[in-house]
Structures are given as structure tokens and as C-alpha cells.
């Protein structure tokens, strides 16, 4: 995805959705600000693994997929790319994710954080 010098943060979600037109949008893009990132409970690799163990749902590890990427500003410090299973768990954990876009798959620059890699 390329950006133009005049782009605003409002331009990003529509560009992400347009670039994935015609394909299933498997991942939700969640943005976390600096305050959220400071709280280790907002790190899926730490908190979600423990939640799955505590609720005896570890079998879901083979169906969830979460990637992360460093953001560029304080209010967009981390981007998480979650598939539907991961997002459902995140909400069940009491999180209130800020979803800014949907994508067919995470960008190549994002790293697998928890679960299984994307596959077609």
C-alpha cells in the first residue's frame, strides 16, 4: 500500500479495503495507542495464551492467527492483524479493540505473534 503526502489517517482504512476488493477479508486491523501497549494485558502473545489455558480452550491455538506490526505514531503505536477466531477471543477477554480496517491477509512486514500462519 502506498501513501500520498496529503493522506490522513482516515484515508488508510478505505485504501486497505479497496486493495483487497474481491477477496475475502479474513483479518481485522486493530490499532493500539501508547497507553494500550504499555499494559501487558494488551499483548496477545502474553494475555491470550494465558486466557486459553485458564478457560481450557488451548485447542483454539490451531485456528487463531494474530500478526503484529509497529505503528508510526503514538496513537497508532501497534497494529494487530487478527482473524475472526482471534478477534472473538479478544472480545471475550473483555478487550475493546479499535478496528480500523479489514484485509485479506496481513502485510509481509507484519510478524506472526500467536497462532498459525495465514494460508489460502
C-alpha positions, 0 to 999 in steps of 0.5 A, spaced: 500 500 500 502 506 498 501 513 501 500 520 498 503 526 502 496 529 503 493 522 506 490 522 513 489 517 517 482 516 515 484 515 508 488 508 510 482 504 512 478 505 505 485 504 501 486 497 505 479 495 503 479 497 496 486 493 495 483 487 497 476 488 493 474 481 491 477 477 496 475 475 502 477 479 508 479 474 513 483 479 518 481 485 522 486 491 523 486 493 530 490 499 532 493 500 539 495 507 542 501 508 547 497 507 553 494 500 550 501 497 549 504 499 555 499 494 559 501 487 558 494 485 558 494 488 551 499 483 548 496 477 545 502 473 545 502 474 553 494 475 555 491 470 550 495 464 551 494 465 558 486 466 557 486 459 553 489 455 558 485 458 564 478 457 560 481 450 557 480 452 550 488 451 548 485 447 542 483 454 539 491 455 538 490 451 531 485 456 528 487 463 531 492 467 527 494 474 530 500 478 526 503 484 529 506 490 526 509 497 529 505 503 528 508 510 526 505 514 531 503 514 538 496 513 537 497 508 532 503 505 536 501 497 534 497 494 529 494 487 530 492 483 524 487 478 527 482 473 524 475 472 526 477 466 531 482 471 534 478 477 534 472 473 538 477 471 543 479 478 544 472 480 545 471 475 550 477 477 554 473 483 555 478 487 550 475 493 546 479 493 540 479 499 535 478 496 528 480 500 523 480 496 517 479 489 514 484 485 509 485 479 506 491 477 509 496 481 513 502 485 510 509 481 509 512 486 514 507 484 519 510 478 524 506 472 526 505 473 534 500 467 536 497 462 532 498 459 525 500 462 519 495 465 514 494 460 508 489 460 502 
